[in-house]
Amino acid sequence: MLKSNNNRLRPRWKNYALPILILFLISSHLYALNYKGFNFVNDKTESVIPFQLIDNLIVVPVKINDELEVNLVLDTGGRSVILFGNHFTKKLDVLDTEIKLNGYGRNRNKTALLSLENEVLLGDALGKGISILVANGRYFFPFNGKVKIHGIIGYQVFSRFVVSIDYPNSKIVLSEPQSYIPPVDYTELDLTLKDTKPYVKLRYQTFKDKVVNGYFHIDTGSSRDVLLFLKSNMDIKGAEFVSAEVGRGINGAINGHKPLRSPMKIEEFNAAAEYFVVKRKFSRKEIQDAEGSIGSGLLKNYIVVLDYVNERFYFKNNA
């Protein structure tokens, strides 16, 4: 129905346009105030963050609750933000209940205290309502004499943004998934997410086997080239392998085995990689027949892009 107003005709719905707009703006403002998770500040769609590579670990500066400055490892294997050191319980509001930590390492009983509703700033990305776990182990990470590493950050960032890691130039770019333009000169693979972890399917060959393929966890929190998961058909008791400490997990040192002969080859990366064999520790939600993990020891030679939203993985050898 139309009605006259100063000799002009206009639809009845335009009478409600301004109230609808005001309600939309109010609801958007309330949503922004109550939003939990990461979002860019100041209407940005991209943030460039410098990092330091310490013992093949990506270390980024992070600010918590606008006052606590820490250095965290950007870890695709990390489900939650974790700070190591009981002294952080004095700087955060923590609950009394202890939470058991799941992860690799000899100590299977490591626990942490939970802190709720924190703000976490990474570059221009601000996370609201972020839960943080505080565990003991103040000197858990390697120290290069300059930078102390205080913990890890992972899934909340990777699940929200497209994350480009330029290892050779020591910078990370966070991008809005809806505005990200995929690179045209990179190798592109399907990305499979299981239990918050990213997997890609790769073809590989060890020194005595034929080429096989299987899923590998892209693990930026691992300093090694490759970890292969121990399978029933592997013979690691002979003279071709020796016992070795593979690294450190959430629960302490990780024991495994190292081959004495030539490294494995990964066809998609066109690279030879040093590998270790470890006993698998996994949840039933993960890919249970996965072959292993690709760590930053290998990835450090590449620019890699993890797009969880569109389930794509891109990489390019910087050389």
N, C-alpha and C positions, 0 to 999 in steps of 0.2 A: 504494500500500500504506500502511496506517495502523499505528501502533504506540502502545502504552500508555506514558504517562509521567505519574506522579502522578495517575492516574485521569482524565487528559485526553487526548484524541485530537488529533493534529495531522499534517498532511501532511509527508512526508519532506523536501520542498523547503525547508521552513522551517528545517531544520537547517543549511542552507547560506546562509540569508539574511544573517547577520552577516558571514561571510567574503566573500560577494559584495559587500556594501556597502563593506567595507574596501578590497577591490580596486578598486572603482569610485572611491572617494575618492582612493586612491593614484594611479590612472591619470589622474584629473582634475587632480590636483596636478602630476603630471609634464607633462601636456599644457600647463597654464598656464605652467610653467617654460620649456617649449620652444616655446611659441606664437610665431610670427613674424607681424607685422602689428599693426594697432591693435585695442585693446580698452579698455573703460572700466575705471577703477580703482574699488575699494571697492564693487563690485556696483551701480554706477550704471547707469541706462538712458538718461540724457540729460545733456548738458553745454551750458551757455550761455557763449559766448565773446564778449567785446566786441572790436570791431575799429575801425580807423581807415581812412577812405577818403582815400587820397592819390593825387591825379591820377587819380581813378576806379579805383584799384586797392585791393582788399581786403587790408589788412595786419593780420596776427595775430601775437601774441607766442608764441614757441615756445622750449622748452628742450631742448637736446640733451645726452644723457649726464649729465643732472642737474647740469650746470655751465655749459654754453655757452648764453647767452641771445641769441636772434636774433629778428628781425622778418621774416616771410615773407609773400609774396603768395599768397593762396588762388586757385589757377589750375586751372580745369577742362581747360586745354590742357596741363598739366604731367604728364608720365609719372612723373618721379622727383623726389625732393627735391634741389634744386640750391642750393649756396651760391656766391656770387660774391666772389672775393677769395682770392689765393694764400695770404694769412696764415692761412686756415682749415686749411691742410695741417699747420700746427704744432700745431693743437688736436685734430685727428682722425688716426686711423691710416689712411693712404692707401696704395694699391698704386702701383707704379711705372708700370703700363700706362696709356697715355692712351686715352680714349674720345672718339670724334667725336660732337659734339652736333648733333642734327637740329632744325631750326627756321628761322623766318623771319630775314632779315637779309642784308646784303651779304657778310659774312664767312662763307664756306662751310666754313672749315677750323678752326673753334673747337673746342677739345678740353677735356676735364676729367679729373681724377683720381678714382678710385673709393675710397670708404671703406665697409667692410662692418660689419654687426652693431652698429648704433647704436641707442640708445633715444631716441625723439622724443616729447616730451610736449606735446600741444595741448589746453588746457583740462583736462578729466578723462579724456582719451583718451591712452593710452600705447601707442606703437608700439615693438615689439621686433624686433630683427633687421633694421632698416631700412637700406637702402643709400643713401648720399649721394654726389652728384657735386660736386666742387669745381672751379670754373672761374675763370679770371682775369676781371677787370672789376669791381674793387672799387666803382667809382662808376657801375655799370650803371643803377641805378634813380634816379628823381627823389628829391630831398631837400627836405622842407618846412621845414627849419630846426630841427626837433625830433626827428623819427623817421628813423633810417637803415633802409633796407630791404636785407636781406642775401641774399635768394634767393626761391625759390618752393617751394610744397608743393601737391600736387594729388591725383592718382589714388588713392593709398593711403588717403586720407581719404574721398573720395567713393564709392569702391567698397565701403567697409566700413559707412558710416553713411548715414542719411537726413540731408541737409544743408539746413537752412533758413537762407537769407540775408535778413535784414531790413535792407535798405539804409537806409531812412529812420531807423531807430532804432539803427543801427550795432551789430548783434549777430548772432551766428551760433548756431544750435542744432543740435547733433549728437544724433541719436536712433537707438536700436536699431531696425533695420527691422521686426523681428517685433512690436514694441510700439508702433510709430508709427501714429497715427490720422490719415488724410488729411484735410485741411481741406475743409469743405463749401461754402464761399463763394468758392473760388478757381477760376480757369480751369484746366482739366486737359487735358494733351496727352500723347500717346505719346512716350516717350523712346527713342531708338535709340542704342546704344553701338557705335562702330566705332573700333578702334585706341585704346581708352581714352578716346575723346572723346564727349560727349553731343550728340545732334542732335535737333531737333524740326522738324516740317514746318509751314511758315507760308505765308500768302498775302501778296503784296506787290506794290507798283506804283511804278515810277519815273516821272519827269515826262512821258515821252513813250510809255510802254508801257502795255499792258493789264495787268489783274491776272493774275499767274502764281503758281505755288506751287512750293516746293522745300524741301530740307533746309538748315537753318542750324545751325552749331555754336554752342552756348551757351558763350561764352568769357568767363569771369570775369577772365581775365588780360589782356583787351584793354580799353584805356581809351576806345576809340571807340564810337559808337553801333552802326554796321553797317559791315562790310567785305563788298563783293561781289567774287566771284572773276571775273577776266577770262575772258570766253568769246569764241569766234571770231566771233560775230555782234555784238559790241559795237564801236561806233565811238568811240574815245577820242582820235582824232587831230585831231578838228575843234575848232572854237572853243568847244564846250560843256564841255570839260574842260581842266584845267590840271594840270601835274605837281605833286606834293606829297609830302612825307615823312609817311607814315601814322603811324609810331610806331617803337618798338624791339622787336625780337624777340630770341630767344636768341642769334642771330648778328649782332646790331647793327641799324642803321637799316633801316627798310622803306620802299622807294619805291613810289609808286602815283600815282593820279590822283583829282582832286576835281572833281565837277560844279559848274558855275557857276549852275545854275538850282535850282528848288525841291527840297526833300528827298523821299525816298521815303516811302511809307506802308506800315505793317504792320498788317494788318486785325486779327489776334488781339490785339495789344497796343493797338489803337485809338490809334496814335501816329504822328506824323511823326518821321522820324529822319534825321540827317545821315549820309551814306554816302561811302565811298571805294572805289575800284576797285583791286584788287591782283592781281598774278600769283600763281596758286595754287602753293603748295609743299606737297606731301602725300606720304604713303606710300601704297602700293597697297592697304593694308588699310583706308583711310578710305573714306568715301562719295565717290567720284570725281566725281560729277555734282552735288555740293552747291552751293548758291547762294552761300554765304558764311558769315559769323559774326555773332552778336549779342553785343556787348560791354557792359561795365559803364556805358558812357556812356548807354545806354538803360535797362539793368536797374536803375540806381541809383534810379529812381522807383518801384520795385516791391519786394514781398516775393516771393522765388522759392524754390522747394523742388525739389531734385534728389534723386530716389530711383532710384539706379542698380539696386538689387536688384530692385525691382518695375517698373523701366523706366517711371517716371511723372515728369512735370514739371508743377508747379503754379506759378501766379503770380497776384498781385493788386496792383492799383494802390493804393498806400497813401492816395492822396488821396481 
